[in-house]
Amino acid sequence: MPTYAAPSLVELHTKERVHRSQTYAEIATTVEDLRTQLMERGIRCPPNSALGSLLLKASALNEQWEAQTHGQDILTLMQADEALRIAQAVGEVLDEPDAGELIRRMTKSDMNLSTRQPSQGKDALWELDLLKFLTSHQVAARLQEPPDIALDLPDGLGSYGIACKKLYSEDSLETPLRKGYQQLERMGRPGLIAFNLDDLTPQRSILVHRTAEHVGDFLHQRNVDFMRRHEAVLQRAVMQGRCDGVLFATTVQADIQEMSPRFNRFAEYMLWTVAQAPESTRRRLESLQGLIAGTK
């Protein structure tokens, strides 16, 4: 059965860079600011916790650079970038009433993003990452339970839900898919299910490619290949009216040889639905695509 993908959404990607002394200092400042703000709100993140230990890596990287010890190892760089990713996502929602439980999960869970250990904290980070992606594209999205994220579509299409699911194994798709459309049912509004595929990439690895375009093409193809492998079950969910479609996202750390600096964080998002989906479904997804692309 043919499928429909929104091209401008397929091509949307973000690069977040970590480089040189000034940026190392900025990472340390961002992370330290987060630690202070968490303490001010009574949220503990001790150094011996998984998240506290990770946040310390950002300060260690900056201290190594300032001392010119040349002792920066690649693992510290990767972990400092992970700390920055977490700090930026949490910093966006610190004063959001619905974010408190998500943040608490992150302070009490395994937050080593380069390993493949399932974690409620990493599940929570996916919700915040997607919210940050949407708001960075000027979409007025908000945390809302159920499902996880909600927004208002233009043209009188009303409220729209997004259920966020992080996958740790290809074998586990049907259970989170079912939970996702159950969350949409509880909301009582149409929506889509957003799968994060980061933990299906090799652990403790950096993707090496010549250009950013090559990285984007590689990640896009990974998203497409995953969708193709599970197309039958995803098609049923759409055609049965359980959801409008599915969003896939993969984020990796990458060594892009023709960029300076070479170390980057790169994310690729893809929106998919069935070509035979009802016209109302197509209208809603095209409206969402327009919001993200800035044409609505």
Solvent accessible surface area in square Angstrom, and as a share of the most:
residue,aa,sasa,rsa
1,M,127,0.57
2,P,86,0.54
3,T,34,0.20
4,Y,47,0.18
5,A,42,0.32
6,A,2,0.01
7,P,92,0.58
8,S,45,0.29
9,L,1,0.01
10,V,10,0.05
11,E,100,0.45
12,L,39,0.19
13,H,77,0.34
14,T,41,0.24
15,K,71,0.30
16,E,50,0.22
17,R,105,0.38
18,V,3,0.02
19,H,59,0.26
20,R,141,0.51
21,S,48,0.31
22,Q,136,0.61
23,T,18,0.10
24,Y,18,0.07
25,A,36,0.28
26,E,94,0.42
27,I,1,0.01
28,A,14,0.11
29,T,78,0.45
30,T,47,0.27
31,V,0,0.00
32,E,78,0.35
33,D,72,0.37
34,L,4,0.02
35,R,34,0.13
36,T,59,0.34
37,Q,62,0.27
38,L,2,0.01
39,M,138,0.62
40,E,127,0.57
41,R,94,0.34
42,G,66,0.63
43,I,21,0.11
44,R,179,0.65
45,C,12,0.07
46,P,36,0.22
47,P,89,0.56
48,N,138,0.71
49,S,22,0.14
50,A,40,0.31
51,L,3,0.02
52,G,0,0.00
53,S,50,0.32
54,L,4,0.02
55,L,0,0.00
56,L,78,0.39
57,K,67,0.29
58,A,1,0.00
59,S,24,0.16
60,A,34,0.26
61,L,1,0.01
62,N,18,0.09
63,E,108,0.48
64,Q,47,0.21
65,W,64,0.22
66,E,118,0.53
67,A,66,0.51
68,Q,102,0.45
69,T,80,0.47
70,H,153,0.68
71,G,41,0.40
72,Q,51,0.23
73,D,69,0.36
74,I,97,0.49
75,L,76,0.38
76,T,11,0.07
77,L,23,0.12
78,M,9,0.04
79,Q,26,0.12
80,A,0,0.00
81,D,1,0.01
82,E,6,0.03
83,A,0,0.00
84,L,13,0.07
85,R,31,0.11
86,I,0,0.00
87,A,3,0.02
88,Q,57,0.25
89,A,1,0.01
90,V,3,0.02
91,G,40,0.39
92,E,104,0.47
93,V,4,0.02
94,L,19,0.10
95,D,113,0.59
96,E,84,0.38
97,P,126,0.79
98,D,86,0.45
99,A,0,0.00
100,G,18,0.18
101,E,92,0.41
102,L,11,0.05
103,I,4,0.02
104,R,107,0.39
105,R,66,0.24
106,M,0,0.00
107,T,7,0.04
108,K,169,0.72
109,S,20,0.13
110,D,41,0.21
111,M,1,0.00
112,N,48,0.25
113,L,23,0.11
114,S,11,0.07
115,T,23,0.13
116,R,60,0.22
117,Q,104,0.46
118,P,78,0.49
119,S,12,0.08
120,Q,120,0.54
121,G,0,0.00
122,K,3,0.01
123,D,48,0.25
124,A,0,0.00
125,L,5,0.02
126,W,8,0.03
127,E,18,0.08
128,L,2,0.01
129,D,20,0.10
130,L,0,0.00
131,L,13,0.06
132,K,48,0.20
133,F,9,0.04
134,L,2,0.01
135,T,51,0.30
136,S,66,0.43
137,H,41,0.18
138,Q,157,0.70
139,V,4,0.02
140,A,90,0.70
141,A,14,0.11
142,R,88,0.32
143,L,13,0.07
144,Q,57,0.26
145,E,120,0.54
146,P,38,0.24
147,P,0,0.00
148,D,12,0.06
149,I,0,0.00
150,A,0,0.00
151,L,1,0.00
152,D,85,0.44
153,L,9,0.05
154,P,39,0.25
155,D,93,0.48
156,G,80,0.77
157,L,28,0.14
158,G,29,0.28
159,S,34,0.22
160,Y,0,0.00
161,G,0,0.00
162,I,2,0.01
163,A,0,0.00
164,C,11,0.06
165,K,34,0.14
166,K,27,0.12
167,L,2,0.01
168,Y,51,0.19
169,S,43,0.28
170,E,56,0.25
171,D,141,0.73
172,S,45,0.29
173,L,4,0.02
174,E,102,0.46
175,T,60,0.35
176,P,19,0.12
177,L,5,0.02
178,R,105,0.38
179,K,106,0.45
180,G,0,0.00
181,Y,33,0.12
182,Q,72,0.32
183,Q,14,0.06
184,L,6,0.03
185,E,92,0.41
186,R,151,0.55
187,M,30,0.13
188,G,59,0.57
189,R,93,0.34
190,P,39,0.25
191,G,1,0.01
192,L,0,0.00
193,I,0,0.00
194,A,0,0.00
195,F,0,0.00
196,N,2,0.01
197,L,8,0.04
198,D,11,0.06
199,D,9,0.04
200,L,39,0.19
201,T,13,0.08
202,P,90,0.57
203,Q,91,0.40
204,R,142,0.52
205,S,52,0.34
206,I,45,0.23
207,L,35,0.17
208,V,79,0.45
209,H,54,0.24
210,R,123,0.45
211,T,29,0.17
212,A,22,0.17
213,E,127,0.57
214,H,65,0.29
215,V,0,0.00
216,G,7,0.07
217,D,79,0.41
218,F,80,0.33
219,L,0,0.00
220,H,44,0.20
221,Q,90,0.40
222,R,76,0.28
223,N,0,0.00
224,V,25,0.14
225,D,54,0.28
226,F,3,0.01
227,M,5,0.02
228,R,122,0.45
229,R,142,0.52
230,H,33,0.15
231,E,27,0.12
232,A,65,0.50
233,V,23,0.13
234,L,0,0.00
235,Q,23,0.10
236,R,125,0.46
237,A,4,0.03
238,V,4,0.02
239,M,89,0.40
240,Q,121,0.54
241,G,64,0.61
242,R,94,0.34
243,C,8,0.05
244,D,6,0.03
245,G,0,0.00
246,V,0,0.00
247,L,3,0.01
248,F,0,0.00
249,A,1,0.01
250,T,1,0.01
251,T,17,0.10
252,V,20,0.12
253,Q,21,0.09
254,A,0,0.00
255,D,30,0.15
256,I,0,0.00
257,Q,85,0.38
258,E,108,0.48
259,M,31,0.14
260,S,97,0.63
261,P,16,0.10
262,R,117,0.43
263,F,19,0.08
264,N,0,0.00
265,R,12,0.04
266,F,1,0.00
267,A,8,0.06
268,E,2,0.01
269,Y,12,0.05
270,M,4,0.02
271,L,3,0.01
272,W,2,0.01
273,T,1,0.00
274,V,0,0.00
275,A,34,0.26
276,Q,91,0.41
277,A,9,0.07
278,P,73,0.46
279,E,121,0.54
280,S,53,0.34
281,T,8,0.05
282,R,59,0.21
283,R,113,0.41
284,R,42,0.15
285,L,2,0.01
286,E,77,0.35
287,S,3,0.02
288,L,2,0.01
289,Q,36,0.16
290,G,6,0.06
291,L,31,0.16
292,I,5,0.02
293,A,49,0.38
294,G,60,0.58
295,T,111,0.65
296,K,123,0.52
